[in-house]
Amino acid sequence: MRRRLLLVSIVIVVLLAAWIGYRFANREAFVAQGALAAPPDQVTFAGPTPDHPLKLEAGNILSRTVYRTSVASNAEVEVRDVMLPPHAKSRLQALTGPALLDTYSGEGTLSLGERTERLAAGQMRSVPAGQALDFDNPGAYPLVLRFYVFEGK
């Protein structure tokens, strides 16, 4: 009796393994039948558009003005975010006033005239007004910067 039970069990296991192997070897991809639906007229992204979206500027630079206010009757403060592409050199136009530069993420260099300084996440430095800023981002990730621009009227 035990031999018969053992033999039946072995036959069932072998048949089950053969059936699974056959189904695995002869599986077919899902194929859609019929015509595809027409594309939508307008693409809707998930969620609302942010209050201050990034905009593409010359040289593949993404920037946005996060905040702008008048602190006094003759001065304004502007907070700008800038994202520079990886493996690229970028040139940012001259700022309207002196600024503080806060490096959010990434690493690169900043050239002001003949002087070159290294930028790394967490560093802050001052930037003079009226000078174009040349950045080099050799890294694999974008260089994200925040400028606090102080403009006098």
Buried (B, 14 or more C-beta within 10 A) or exposed (E): EEEEEEEEEEEEEEEEEEEEEEEEEEEEEEEEEEEEEEEEEEEEEEEEEEEEEEEEEEBEBBBBEEEEEEEEEEEBBBBBBBBBBEEBBBEBEEBBBBBBBBBBBBBBBBBBEEEEEEBEEEEEEEBEBEBEBBBBBEBEEBBBBBBBBBBEE
